[in-house]
Every structure is written in C-alpha cells, then in structure tokens.
Amino acid sequence: MVNSSGRASGQKAHLLLPTLKENDTHCIDFHYYFSSRDRSSPGALNVYVKVNGGPQGNPVWNVSGVVTEGWVKAELAISTFWPHFYQI
C-alpha cells in the first residue's frame, strides 16, 4: 500500500512486484482510491512493465484526475512472451 496523504504535490512513490520469469500472461488485480482535500485533481496512477531490467518505458495502464467514491478494483492482463523476465 502506498499512502500519499500529507505529501507535497508532485511527489512520487514506486511499488514494485517481484520479477516474473515465466513467458506467459499474468493477471494483476489491485484496488485504488483517489481523493484530495479540495476535491480537485488528485494526481495520477500509472502501471509500467519493466522488461529484462531495462528502462521503465511507457505506462500500460493509467488513471488520473478522477476523485473516486471508495476503492476501485482494476484488473490487468500482462502478456510478455519474449524476453525472459519482467517486473510490474
């Protein structure tokens, strides 16, 4: 869990899953909750796939600027058949 309450605008947090080594499709389920003190834009949540220890690259999923009413479930299917390992 990454809690950003009380943080300054523009700060970032990173949460990394363990490295996946199978060349297959993996389902990633998570919940997110966006809020802000003034009900304005709460920021952004991005999901990246880092392949073979390389650079972060572009997001494969994102949501931004939406205040949610409670927790929202997200489900992603991540497929990488070549190269050999990746991290989300």
N, C-alpha and C positions, 0 to 999 in steps of 0.2 A: 504494500500500500504506500502510495506517495501522497502526503497531505501538504497542500500548498497554502493553507490558511496562514495568515500572518506574514507571508513572504512579500517582498518587494516586486513590483511589476517588472516583467522581463526576465525573472529568474527561471531556470530550467532544472528539471530533475530527470534522471535516467533510471529506468528499471529494466534490467537485462534478464532474460530467461537463460537457463543453461544451454550450451551448444547442442544442437540437434545434428546427429550424424547420419541418420537414415535418409536415403533418397526417396522420399515419399511425400504424401500430403499430410499435414498435421492440422488439427483443429485447435484453435486458440480461442478460449472463452474468457471474457473478463467483464467487469462492471465498472462504470464510471459515473461520476456525479459532478456536475458543473454548477457552481454558484458564485456570486460576487456580492459584495456588501451593498452596492448601489444598483443591482440587477442589470448592470450593463455587461459588456462583453467579458466573459470570464477567462479568456485565453484560448489555448488550443491543445489538443491531444493528438499526437502522431504515433503511428506504428511503423517501424522500419525493419527491414530484413538486411542483416549484415552477412555477406557471403564470403566464406573462406578467410575470415579475419580482415576483409577489405574495408573500404570506407562505408560510412553509414548509408549513402545513397538517398533516393527519394522515398517519401512515405508510400506504403502500400495501402494505408487506411488513415483517415484523419477526420476530426470533427472540431469545429471552432465556433466561437461566438454565440453559443446557444446555452442559456441557463436551463438546466433540466429540473423536472419535478421529481426528485428522488433519484435512485440508482437506475441506470440504463444498462441492459446487457448487450454486449457486442460479441459476435461470433465470426471468426475469420478462418478461411481455409488457406493455408500457406503451402504452396507446392514448389519444391525445388528438386529437380531430378539430376541436375548436373550443375554445379560442382558437388563436392562431397560433404561439406558441413556448413551450417549457417546458424545465426543467432538472431532472435527477435527481441 
